[in-house]
Amino acid sequence: MKKVVVLFFLLLAPCSLSLMNAQQKRGKFNPEEFKAKLESFITNEAGFTSEEAQAFYPIYHEMKGKQRQLQRSINRLKRDAPGTDASDNEFAITIQKIKDLSLESAQLEVSYYKKLCNVVSPKKVYKAMCAEDIFHRRMLEEFERGKNSPEKGHRPK
C-alpha cells in the first residue's frame, strides 16, 4: 500500500510542477511591457515613421494619464457612494459628479486628438485609434484564454 501511495505522489509531482511553471510564465502585469507592446502594435498598424512615433506618443500618453486620473475619480465616487439611508438628492449629486467627470474625459480626448492631428496625419491618428481598440480586445481575449485554459478544467473556445 505504501508503494502505491509513493508511486502516486511521484506521478503527481511532475504534473503539479508543470502547472506551477505555467502560472509563473504568465507572471504579474508589467505596465512597461504592456506599454511597449501597445506602442509597437499601434506603430505598425498606423504606419508611423520613427519621427512620427516620437511626436505622437508623448501627447498620447499624457492624454491617457489624465484620463486614468479622471477614471480613478469616477471609480472612487462609485466606491464611496452615499449610504443606503442617503437622500435621493445626495445620489443625484453623486451621479452628476460622475457624469461631469465623464464629460471632462471626453472633452479632454477631443482636445488631445486635435493636438495629435497636428503632429501626424488625421488618417494615421484614426488608424492609431482603431489599432488601440484592436490591441485591447486582443489582450482581453488573451487574458481570457489564459484564465480558461484547459489545464484549469475549462473547455477551450
SULWOLIN-V974254 format. One record per pair of residues at least 12 apart in sequence whose ideal C-beta (glycine too) atoms are under 6 Angstrom apart, sorted by sequence separation. I is the first residue (numbers start at 1). J is the second residue. If there is no record, write none. Layout:
I/J + I/J
This chain:
77/94 + 77/97 + 77/98 + 74/98 + 74/101 + 73/101 + 70/101 + 70/104 + 70/105 + 67/105 + 66/108 + 63/112 + 59/115 + 59/116 + 55/119 + 56/120 + 52/120 + 46/124 + 46/127 + 45/127 + 46/128 + 46/131 + 42/128 + 45/131 + 42/131 + 41/135 + 38/135 + 26/146
